[in-house]
Every structure is written in C-alpha cells, then in structure tokens.
C-alpha cells in the first residue's frame, strides 16, 4: 500500500488530467487542497466525481497544522494562478518558491503544469540540484518535457512540432481550454486586450477590426492566417466539449476540424501519475 505525502503543484488548465488520475486510481487516498482563489475548478470536479477532499489554509500549512498519517497515501495540492502561464518569469518564481516552502510537508512532488515559456525549465532536475524532494513532471515517451497544456495532451514537444507541421493555421483546443476559454485567452492575451481597449473607432475602421474583444481576436487570428479550430479530444473533463467548441467557433468564425485519431493522448498524464506514486513508499 502506498504511504507518504505527495505534493502536487498544478495549473487549473490541467486539473482534468489530475482528476483523471485520482479517479482512476482505486487505492484509498487522503486529499488536502490548499485554499486559494485558484482551486474552485478542481474542487468542483472532485465533487462531481465523488472524490473526497479536505482543505487547509496556506498559512496553517506553514504553521505546521497539516499533520497527515504517514502510514496513509496523502496528497497535498496547491493550484497556481492560470494567468501566470503568460508571464514565464513570474510562473517560475512562484512555483519554485512554493516548492521550497512546501518541502517539510511532502515526501515527493508532482508538477501538473507546463514550462510555459521557460523552455529548459526541468523542475525535477532543479529539485535534485538543490537538494529538494524527488519530483516529476509531464514528459513524453522519450523523456522530453511537455512545454504547455497542448503539449501535455498530445504527449510531448516532438509530437507537438509534428502536429504543427500537419495542422498549420489551426487554433488548438482541448476540453479544458474550451470550458475555460475566456479565462485562458484573457490571461494569454492580456497585453493584446489592453491594446484592444485603447483602439479608437478610426483605427478600428482603418484596420478592419470589428467592435469588442471578439472582433479584435478575430482580427488577430486572421493576421496569423488561422483557418480552423483543431479539436483535440482527450476524452476527459468537459462533458460539454462540443457545445463549448461551437461557441468558440461562432465567436472566432473559425471552422472546427477534428484531429485524426492518435493525436490526443493521455500517455503523459498516465505516466506522470504513475511516477508520482512510485516516488512514495509502498
């Protein structure tokens, strides 16, 4: 029986992948979620799947009030701000600081996030070099890092590159992105949205930009010669994927194309969960 505490640091855009692993694993586990403004989605999904959990404040954690039974399989989860994926330096700093602060409370760490602009940011390697607890993050079958949430759901950087060659001019969307479209795009295009708000009617007319944020987004996609939305269905999470995808299609005026079978995969998701458990005692 697995025993010890696994620390999880995760991005809301990949909480479907975490919930999938937790639900699929029949072994009894004791989940504690650190209270913050980023954990609402994870909590709703666990409740929907009838996966029990408790919560604790971060200050209470640091004050030593988290006292799990070391003979049990415990999981301590910290969700990071989705907006940090568009600010790589801040993301790296926040994750590394939290990892250091959580060291006394976990025996190993799993990182359910991508590198998001920090291309060579191998967090387990960083942990090892700094004498921290063993750690794991999303990788493909060759050990290559999965650099963002799309890469995670197609199992790696090299496959991502091949997909971009095959599906150029496509806007890649997987279930969690469809259900969190506004939050994701608001974070990803924060600077662009500030520019949109500053546009005068004269500039809009001259450039052919329709009113509103959707109009500006359609203009940006057109500048990048996007023609299609590529549907990457991992089969987990959003049960309203098709409906949400159609709404995005209506707003962006991009046609939906379904990726050929085999591109969307849970290989990296399954491997990460298995690696996380293997780092604890049995």
SVG drawing of the C-alpha trace seen along z (x, -y; Angstrom):
<svg xmlns="http://www.w3.org/2000/svg" viewBox="-24 -58 47 60">
<polyline fill="none" stroke="black" stroke-width="0.4" points="0.0,0.0 1.3,-3.5 2.2,-5.6 3.6,-9.1 2.6,-12.5 2.7,-13.6 2.8,-17.3 1.1,-18.5 1.5,-21.9 -0.9,-22.3 -2.3,-24.7 -6.1,-24.9 -5.8,-24.2 -4.5,-20.7 -6.8,-19.9 -8.7,-17.5 -5.6,-15.5 -5.1,-15.4 -8.7,-14.5 -8.5,-11.7 -5.5,-10.1 -7.1,-10.5 -10.4,-9.0 -8.8,-6.2 -6.6,-5.1 -8.7,-2.9 -6.3,-3.0 -7.5,-4.8 -6.1,-8.3 -6.4,-11.4 -6.5,-14.6 -6.0,-18.0 -6.3,-21.2 -4.6,-24.4 -7.2,-27.2 -6.8,-29.9 -8.7,-31.6 -7.4,-29.2 -8.8,-25.9 -12.5,-26.3 -12.4,-24.3 -10.5,-21.4 -12.9,-21.3 -16.0,-21.3 -14.6,-18.5 -13.6,-16.3 -17.1,-16.8 -18.7,-15.8 -16.6,-12.6 -17.4,-12.0 -13.7,-12.2 -13.5,-13.3 -11.0,-16.0 -10.3,-18.4 -8.9,-22.0 -6.2,-23.9 -5.1,-27.5 -1.5,-28.1 -0.6,-29.9 -1.9,-27.0 0.2,-24.7 3.3,-26.7 2.4,-26.9 2.6,-23.1 -1.1,-22.4 -1.0,-19.9 -0.5,-16.5 -1.3,-13.6 -0.9,-10.0 2.5,-8.9 1.2,-5.3 -1.5,-6.5 -1.4,-7.8 -1.8,-11.5 -1.9,-14.2 -1.4,-17.9 -2.5,-20.1 -1.6,-23.7 -3.2,-25.3 -1.3,-28.2 -2.8,-31.2 -3.8,-30.5 -2.7,-33.9 1.0,-33.1 1.3,-31.0 1.6,-34.2 4.3,-35.6 7.0,-32.9 9.4,-34.6 6.6,-35.1 5.4,-31.5 8.9,-30.1 9.5,-32.2 6.1,-31.3 6.4,-27.6 10.0,-27.4 9.2,-29.5 6.1,-27.3 8.2,-24.1 10.8,-25.3 8.1,-26.3 6.3,-23.0 9.4,-20.8 8.7,-19.9 5.2,-18.8 5.6,-16.3 7.9,-13.4 7.8,-13.9 6.3,-16.4 4.4,-16.2 4.1,-19.2 0.9,-19.3 1.9,-22.2 4.0,-23.0 7.1,-25.1 5.1,-27.9 7.9,-30.0 10.6,-28.7 11.9,-26.3 14.6,-24.4 12.8,-24.6 13.2,-21.0 11.7,-21.3 12.6,-17.8 16.2,-18.4 16.1,-21.8 14.8,-20.0 17.6,-17.4 20.3,-20.1 19.0,-22.0 18.8,-19.0 15.0,-19.1 12.5,-16.2 12.2,-14.0 9.9,-15.3 8.2,-14.5 6.5,-16.5 4.9,-15.8 7.2,-14.1 6.8,-12.1 8.0,-8.6 11.5,-9.8 11.8,-11.8 11.2,-15.2 9.4,-17.9 5.8,-18.7 6.1,-22.5 2.5,-23.6 -1.1,-22.3 -1.4,-21.4 1.9,-19.5 0.7,-17.6 -2.4,-16.4 -0.5,-15.3 2.3,-13.7 5.4,-15.8 7.3,-18.5 8.4,-16.5 4.8,-15.3 3.7,-18.9 6.1,-20.0 4.8,-17.3 1.3,-18.3 2.1,-22.0 3.5,-20.8 0.4,-18.8 -2.1,-21.3 -0.8,-24.7 -3.1,-27.7 -5.1,-25.8 -6.1,-27.0 -5.6,-24.0 -8.4,-23.4 -8.8,-20.6 -11.7,-20.1 -10.3,-22.2 -9.4,-25.1 -12.9,-25.1 -14.5,-25.3 -12.1,-28.0 -11.8,-29.9 -12.4,-33.4 -10.1,-33.0 -7.4,-31.4 -7.5,-33.9 -7.8,-36.8 -4.5,-35.6 -2.8,-34.6 -3.7,-37.8 -3.6,-40.3 -1.3,-42.8 -3.2,-42.4 -6.5,-43.1 -5.1,-46.3 -4.2,-47.3 -7.7,-46.5 -9.2,-48.7 -7.0,-51.7 -8.2,-51.5 -10.2,-54.4 -13.1,-53.9 -10.9,-55.5 -8.1,-52.9 -10.6,-50.0 -12.2,-51.2 -8.8,-51.6 -7.6,-48.2 -10.9,-46.4 -11.3,-45.5 -14.8,-44.8 -16.1,-46.1 -15.4,-44.2 -12.8,-41.7 -14.1,-39.0 -13.7,-41.4 -10.2,-42.1 -9.5,-38.4 -10.8,-37.6 -8.5,-40.2 -5.5,-38.7 -6.3,-35.2 -6.7,-36.5 -3.3,-38.2 -1.8,-34.8 -3.7,-33.2 -5.7,-30.9 -8.4,-29.0 -9.6,-26.3 -10.0,-25.2 -8.4,-21.8 -10.4,-19.7 -8.2,-17.6 -10.5,-15.3 -8.7,-13.6 -11.9,-12.1 -11.6,-13.6 -13.2,-16.5 -15.6,-18.8 -18.8,-16.9 -20.0,-19.9 -16.9,-20.0 -18.8,-20.0 -21.1,-22.7 -18.3,-24.9 -16.3,-24.3 -19.2,-25.5 -19.4,-28.7 -15.7,-29.4 -16.2,-28.7 -19.1,-31.2 -17.1,-33.8 -13.8,-33.3 -15.5,-32.4 -13.1,-29.5 -14.3,-26.2 -13.9,-23.2 -11.7,-20.3 -11.3,-17.1 -7.7,-15.9 -7.0,-12.5 -7.2,-9.6 -4.0,-9.3 -3.0,-12.9 -4.9,-13.5 -3.5,-11.1 -3.3,-10.6 0.1,-8.9 1.9,-11.7 -0.9,-12.0 -0.8,-8.3 3.0,-8.3 3.1,-11.3 0.6,-9.9 2.4,-6.5 5.8,-8.2 4.4,-10.3 3.2,-7.2 6.4,-5.4 8.3,-8.1 6.4,-7.3 6.8,-4.3 5.0,-1.0"/>
</svg>
